[in-house]
Amino acid sequence: MENYSFFDNVNKFVGQAAGYLELPQGLLDQIKQCNSVYQMNFPVKLDNGNYEVIEAYRVQHSHHRLPVKGGIRYSMAVNEDEVKALAALMSYKCALVDVPFGGAKGGVRIDTRKYSESELEKITRRYTTELIRKNFISPAQDVPAPDYGTGAREMAWIADTYSSMNTGELNALACVTGKPISLHGIRGRTEATGRGVFYGIRTAVDVTEDMESLGLTPGLEGKRIIIQGLGNVGYYSAKYLQEGGAIITGIAEYNGGIYDPNGLDVEEVYQLKQEKGSILDYKNAKNIQNSIELLEYDCDILVPAALENQITAENAPGVKAKIIGEAANGPVTTEAANILQEKGLRILPDFYLNAGGVTVSYFEWLKNLSHVAFGRMDKRYEELTNRSMVAAMEEITGHQLSDTQRSSLVRGAGEIDIVNSGLEETMMNAYYTIWEIMKTKETGSLRIASFISAMEKIATAYVARGIFP
């Protein structure tokens, strides 16, 4: 895999989807390529007084809509090819789920475990300063978010740095999403990607026609699932899938995995990881030292929620799952996808399945621009109206509801309720759209259908702007 290019791999899928569309070659070339690639190297003074030069990137893939949107990851695996590919996937992801952003991505090549909190703050603030200097961050141009190795803390540093350098800008806090609630973040953002994975898989397994063709019964209940990765996305995906009735039989981490055909308690495994830094030696589970082997264990659904390039032409023939839910970005290579498709597997593509994060980030951006939390204006009015209706029903029927029943019926929708409702609606609508394209165009692949849907929307936006006739 020495010559493997993540960005080229994404464009291979784009090329396959282009065969189902009648797009001018120039427009297709524009859709494929990154609009701007910014590599930077900047010095940071460490706690010991030494200086270190940090390598970092920000890539804006598509300007068909502005602002562009995409996370910032901190990882030693960061390079130009990876960031370009992730930025491209963001363009297609946003278009697919009708979030009005172009695609972007950022990366800082560091191992976060080797730096103190103060050093990470210096790196983050200096990175933000470099982005500001080149106009690669603003509420109207480029809005970053968390990704692998970053979280609400880093987004708070970014927002503060931007605000301090743009005094008087009314919408300054909308320059980045994934912020803490105390800094006008949004409830539900932390678990958004994992919850979106749950909604996507649940929607897919509810299609009776598809489940029968895979030899499975409709519904999530009793489905055996193996999760690769127990970070933010993997943990919340596993948590909600288990709560939805699925059985989590295996969990793979970079330093080992565990397997129990009778099922694992996701919360207990996660707490074990937090306490000991490893999920090994969990109760009656079998330890898997080489956790990549778990990808070939028997299960109904396999959810790679770690990094890209995990299922390749080498291990794809051994995959026994009926459905693969790509919670991570690019976990299945083009060659592996072709092998799995020939085997009759159903792949839920990454830029659909993990779109929950950018969807809720969009909600946060809207919240910051409107300067009011969702539900604040009408929650109490809804409760008053519902309480009046319940009272009228009780009077008409002569039946008194219990306190629990009454509380459930009269409750008005708060921010988290509205966010989750919007996310569920987005994931369900997007799935049925790509499923219909897959059937009508006979692509045989949800991934190609997803690219078709996204590319049509991007092309339409470019044409509407007069860039292409």
C-alpha positions in Angstrom: 0.0 0.0 0.0 3.0 2.3 -0.3 1.5 4.2 -3.3 -1.9 4.4 -1.8 -3.5 7.8 -2.1 -6.6 8.5 0.0 -7.5 11.5 -2.2 -7.1 9.4 -5.4 -9.3 6.7 -3.8 -12.1 9.3 -3.2 -11.8 10.5 -6.8 -12.1 6.9 -8.1 -15.5 6.8 -6.6 -16.3 10.2 -8.1 -15.2 8.8 -11.5 -17.5 5.8 -11.1 -20.5 8.1 -10.2 -19.7 10.4 -13.1 -20.6 7.6 -15.5 -24.2 7.9 -14.4 -24.3 11.7 -15.0 -24.0 13.9 -18.0 -21.6 16.5 -16.8 -19.1 18.6 -18.9 -15.6 17.5 -18.4 -14.6 20.9 -17.1 -17.3 20.9 -14.5 -16.3 17.4 -13.4 -12.7 18.4 -13.1 -13.8 21.4 -10.9 -15.8 19.1 -8.7 -12.9 16.8 -8.2 -10.1 19.2 -7.4 -9.4 21.1 -4.2 -9.9 24.9 -4.5 -7.2 25.9 -2.0 -4.4 23.9 -0.2 -2.6 25.8 2.6 0.4 24.2 4.2 2.0 26.0 7.1 5.0 25.6 9.4 5.2 27.6 12.6 7.3 27.7 15.7 6.0 27.0 19.2 7.8 27.5 22.5 7.5 24.4 24.7 7.3 24.4 28.5 11.0 23.4 28.7 12.0 26.5 26.8 12.8 24.8 23.5 11.1 25.6 20.2 9.5 23.1 17.9 8.3 23.7 14.3 4.8 22.4 13.8 3.5 21.2 10.4 -0.1 22.0 9.7 -2.7 22.2 6.9 -6.1 23.7 5.9 -7.7 22.6 2.7 -10.8 24.1 1.1 -12.1 21.6 -1.4 -15.2 23.2 -2.9 -16.5 26.8 -3.0 -19.8 25.9 -4.7 -21.3 27.1 -1.4 -19.8 29.3 1.3 -18.8 29.0 4.0 -16.8 25.8 3.7 -16.9 23.4 6.6 -14.7 20.8 8.0 -13.0 19.5 11.2 -9.4 19.9 12.4 -7.6 16.8 13.4 -4.4 16.4 15.5 -2.5 13.3 14.5 0.9 12.1 13.4 -0.9 10.6 10.3 -1.8 14.1 9.0 -0.4 14.8 5.6 -1.5 16.8 2.5 -3.1 13.8 0.8 -5.2 12.8 3.8 -6.4 16.4 4.4 -7.3 16.8 0.8 -9.3 13.6 0.8 -11.2 14.5 4.0 -12.0 17.9 2.6 -13.4 16.4 -0.5 -15.5 14.0 1.5 -16.8 17.0 3.4 -18.0 18.6 0.2 -19.9 15.5 -0.8 -21.2 14.9 2.7 -22.6 18.4 3.0 -24.3 18.3 -0.4 -25.7 14.8 0.3 -27.5 15.8 3.5 -28.5 19.3 2.2 -26.3 21.3 4.6 -25.4 24.5 2.8 -21.6 24.4 3.1 -18.7 23.6 0.9 -16.1 21.1 2.1 -12.9 21.8 4.0 -10.5 20.1 6.4 -7.7 20.9 8.7 -4.8 19.0 10.2 -1.9 19.5 12.6 0.8 16.9 12.6 1.4 16.2 16.3 0.9 13.4 18.8 -1.3 15.1 21.4 0.0 12.7 24.1 3.4 14.3 24.0 2.3 17.8 24.9 1.0 19.5 28.0 -2.3 21.3 28.0 -0.5 24.7 27.9 1.5 23.5 24.9 -1.6 22.3 23.1 -3.2 25.7 23.7 -0.2 27.5 22.2 -0.3 25.2 19.1 -4.0 25.7 18.7 -3.9 29.5 19.1 -0.9 29.8 16.7 -2.6 27.6 14.1 -5.7 29.7 14.4 -3.7 32.9 13.9 -2.2 31.4 10.7 -5.7 30.7 9.4 -6.8 34.2 10.2 -3.9 35.7 8.4 -4.9 33.9 5.2 -8.7 34.3 5.6 -9.0 30.6 6.1 -11.4 31.0 9.0 -14.5 33.2 9.5 -18.3 32.7 9.9 -18.8 33.5 6.2 -15.7 31.9 4.7 -14.5 28.8 6.6 -15.9 27.3 9.7 -13.8 24.5 11.4 -15.0 21.9 13.9 -13.5 19.1 16.0 -12.1 16.0 14.5 -9.7 13.2 15.6 -7.6 14.4 18.5 -9.5 17.6 19.1 -12.7 18.6 21.0 -14.6 21.3 22.7 -11.5 22.6 24.5 -9.6 23.3 21.3 -12.7 24.8 19.6 -13.0 27.2 22.6 -9.3 28.3 22.1 -10.0 28.8 18.4 -13.1 30.9 19.0 -11.4 33.0 21.6 -8.4 33.7 19.4 -10.6 34.6 16.5 -12.8 36.9 18.6 -9.8 38.7 20.1 -8.4 39.4 16.6 -11.8 40.4 15.2 -13.1 42.7 17.9 -16.6 44.1 17.2 -17.6 41.3 14.8 -21.1 40.4 15.9 -21.1 36.8 14.7 -17.5 36.0 15.7 -18.5 32.9 17.7 -19.9 31.4 14.5 -16.3 31.1 13.2 -16.1 27.5 14.6 -18.5 24.8 15.8 -18.2 22.1 18.4 -17.7 24.7 21.2 -18.6 24.1 24.8 -22.2 24.9 25.8 -20.8 27.8 28.0 -19.4 29.4 24.8 -22.6 29.1 22.9 -22.1 25.6 21.6 -25.1 23.4 21.1 -26.5 20.5 23.1 -26.1 17.1 21.4 -23.0 18.0 19.4 -20.6 15.7 21.3 -22.6 12.6 20.5 -23.9 13.8 17.1 -21.8 11.7 14.8 -22.4 8.5 16.8 -26.1 9.2 17.0 -26.2 9.9 13.2 -24.5 6.5 12.7 -27.3 4.9 14.8 -30.0 6.6 12.8 -28.4 5.7 9.5 -28.0 2.0 10.4 -31.4 1.8 11.9 -33.0 3.3 8.8 -31.1 0.9 6.6 -32.1 -2.3 8.5 -35.7 -1.2 8.4 -35.9 -1.8 4.7 -37.5 -5.2 4.5 -36.6 -5.8 0.8 -32.9 -5.2 1.5 -32.8 -7.3 4.7 -34.4 -10.2 2.9 -31.8 -10.1 0.2 -29.1 -10.3 2.8 -30.7 -13.1 4.7 -31.5 -10.9 7.7 -34.7 -9.9 9.4 -35.8 -6.3 9.4 -35.1 -4.1 12.4 -32.1 -3.6 14.7 -33.3 -6.0 17.4 -30.8 -8.8 17.9 -28.4 -7.8 15.2 -24.8 -8.8 16.1 -22.4 -5.8 15.7 -18.7 -5.4 15.9 -17.3 -1.9 16.4 -13.7 -0.9 15.5 -12.7 2.1 17.6 -14.1 3.3 21.0 -13.3 6.9 20.6 -16.1 9.5 20.5 -17.8 8.2 17.3 -17.3 4.5 18.1 -18.5 4.8 21.7 -21.7 6.7 21.0 -22.4 4.5 17.9 -22.1 1.4 20.0 -24.1 3.0 22.9 -27.1 3.9 20.8 -27.0 0.8 18.7 -27.1 -1.3 21.9 -29.9 0.8 23.4 -31.7 0.2 20.1 -31.7 -3.6 20.6 -28.5 -4.6 18.9 -25.9 -6.9 20.5 -22.3 -5.6 20.5 -20.2 -8.7 20.3 -16.8 -7.2 19.6 -14.9 -4.0 20.1 -11.5 -3.4 18.5 -9.0 -0.7 19.7 -5.5 0.1 18.5 -4.0 -1.7 21.4 -6.2 -4.8 21.3 -9.8 -6.0 21.0 -12.3 -8.1 22.9 -15.0 -10.5 21.7 -18.0 -12.1 23.4 -20.7 -13.7 21.2 -23.2 -13.2 24.1 -22.6 -9.4 24.0 -20.6 -6.7 25.7 -21.8 -3.9 28.0 -20.6 -0.9 26.1 -20.8 1.5 29.1 -18.7 -0.9 31.2 -16.1 -1.4 28.5 -15.8 2.3 28.0 -15.3 2.9 31.7 -12.6 0.1 31.7 -10.9 2.0 28.9 -11.1 5.3 30.9 -9.7 3.7 34.0 -6.9 1.5 32.5 -6.3 2.8 29.1 -7.2 -0.5 27.5 -10.3 -2.6 27.0 -8.5 -5.9 27.4 -9.4 -8.4 30.1 -13.1 -7.4 30.2 -15.1 -10.0 32.1 -15.7 -13.2 30.0 -14.6 -11.6 26.8 -11.9 -13.1 24.6 -8.8 -10.9 24.2 -7.8 -10.2 20.6 -4.2 -8.9 20.6 -4.2 -8.1 16.9 -7.5 -6.2 16.9 -7.6 -5.9 13.1 -8.5 -9.6 13.1 -11.9 -8.7 14.6 -12.9 -7.2 11.2 -13.1 -10.8 9.9 -15.1 -12.2 12.8 -18.7 -13.4 12.2 -21.3 -10.7 12.8 -24.3 -9.1 11.0 -23.0 -5.5 11.0 -19.4 -4.3 11.0 -18.9 -0.6 12.1 -15.3 0.7 11.4 -15.2 3.8 13.5 -11.4 4.4 13.7 -9.3 5.6 10.8 -9.2 5.2 7.0 -7.8 2.3 5.0 -8.8 -0.5 7.4 -10.5 -2.8 5.0 -8.3 -3.5 2.0 -8.0 -6.0 -0.8 -6.0 -8.2 1.6 -8.6 -8.7 4.3 -11.8 -7.9 2.5 -12.3 -11.6 1.3 -12.4 -12.6 5.0 -15.1 -10.1 6.1 -18.2 -12.1 7.2 -20.5 -9.2 8.0 -23.6 -8.6 5.9 -23.6 -4.9 6.4 -20.6 -2.5 6.8 -21.4 0.9 8.3 -18.5 3.3 7.6 -18.6 5.4 10.7 -14.9 6.5 10.1 -13.8 8.4 7.0 -12.6 6.1 4.2 -12.2 2.8 6.1 -12.8 0.8 2.9 -10.6 1.1 -0.1 -12.0 1.1 -3.6 -10.6 -2.3 -4.3 -12.0 -3.7 -1.1 -15.4 -2.1 -1.8 -15.5 -3.9 -5.2 -14.6 -7.2 -3.5 -17.3 -6.8 -0.8 -19.9 -5.8 -3.3 -19.2 -8.9 -5.4 -19.8 -10.9 -2.2 -23.2 -9.3 -1.9 -22.5 -7.1 1.1 -24.2 -3.8 1.7 -21.9 -0.8 2.5 -23.3 2.3 4.1 -20.9 4.9 2.9 -18.9 7.1 5.2 -19.9 10.5 3.9 -23.5 9.6 4.5 -23.2 7.6 7.7 -21.0 10.0 9.7 -22.8 13.1 8.5 -24.4 13.6 12.0 -21.5 15.7 13.1 -21.6 18.3 10.3 -25.5 18.3 10.5 -25.5 19.3 14.2 -22.5 21.7 13.5 -24.8 23.4 11.0 -27.5 23.8 13.7 -24.8 25.3 16.0 -23.8 27.8 13.3 -27.4 28.8 12.8 -27.8 29.2 16.6 -24.7 31.5 16.7 -26.0 33.6 13.8 -29.5 33.9 15.3 -28.1 34.5 18.8 -30.8 32.5 20.5 -31.0 28.9 21.7 -33.4 26.5 20.0 -36.6 26.0 22.0 -36.0 29.1 24.2 -38.8 31.1 22.6 -41.6 28.5 22.4 -40.9 25.6 24.9 -43.0 27.0 27.7 -45.8 28.0 25.2 -45.8 24.4 23.9 -46.1 23.1 27.4 -48.9 25.4 28.3 -50.8 24.4 25.1 -50.2 20.7 25.7 -51.3 21.0 29.3 -54.6 22.6 28.3 -55.2 19.8 25.7 -54.4 17.1 28.3 -56.8 18.7 30.8 -59.5 18.9 28.2 -59.0 15.2 27.3 -59.2 14.2 30.9 -62.4 16.1 31.4 -64.0 14.6 28.3 -63.0 11.0 29.0 -63.2 11.1 32.8 -59.9 9.4 33.0 -57.0 10.9 34.9 -53.5 10.3 33.6 -50.6 9.4 35.9 -47.9 12.0 36.7 -45.5 10.2 34.3 -48.0 10.1 31.4 -48.9 13.7 32.0 -45.3 14.9 32.1 -44.5 13.0 28.9 -47.4 14.6 27.0 -47.2 18.2 28.2 -43.4 18.5 27.8 -42.3 21.2 25.4 -39.3 20.6 23.1 -35.9 21.9 24.3 -32.7 22.4 22.4 -31.6 18.8 22.6 -35.0 17.5 21.4 -35.0 19.8 18.4 -31.4 18.9 17.5 -32.1 15.2 17.7 -35.3 15.6 15.7 -33.5 17.5 13.0 -30.6 15.0 12.9 -33.0 12.0 12.7 -35.0 13.7 9.9 -31.8 14.5 8.0 -30.3 11.0 8.2 -33.6 9.3 7.2 -34.3 11.6 4.3 -30.8 11.3 2.9 -30.9 7.5 3.1 -34.2 7.2 1.3 -32.9 9.6 -1.4 -29.7 7.6 -2.1 -31.6 4.3 -1.8 -34.0 5.5 -4.5 -31.1 6.6 -6.8 -29.5 3.2 -6.3 -32.6 1.4 -7.4 -33.6 3.7 -10.3 -30.1 4.0 -11.8 -29.2 0.4 -10.9 -25.9 1.3 -9.4 -25.9 -1.7 -7.1 -24.0 0.5 -4.6 -25.2 3.0 -2.0 -21.8 4.7 -2.2 -22.1 5.4 -5.9 -25.7 6.5 -5.4 -24.5 8.9 -2.7 -21.8 10.4 -4.9 -24.4 10.8 -7.7 -26.8 12.7 -5.3 -24.0 14.9 -4.0 -22.4 15.6 -7.4 -25.8 16.6 -8.9 -26.3 19.2 -6.1 -22.8 20.6 -6.4 -23.0 20.8 -10.2 -26.4 22.6 -9.9 -24.9 25.1 -7.5 -21.9 25.9 -9.8 -24.3 26.3 -12.8 -26.6 28.5 -10.7 -23.7 30.8 -9.9 -22.9 31.2 -13.5 -19.4 29.6 -13.2 -20.5 26.9 -15.8 -23.1 27.5 -18.4 
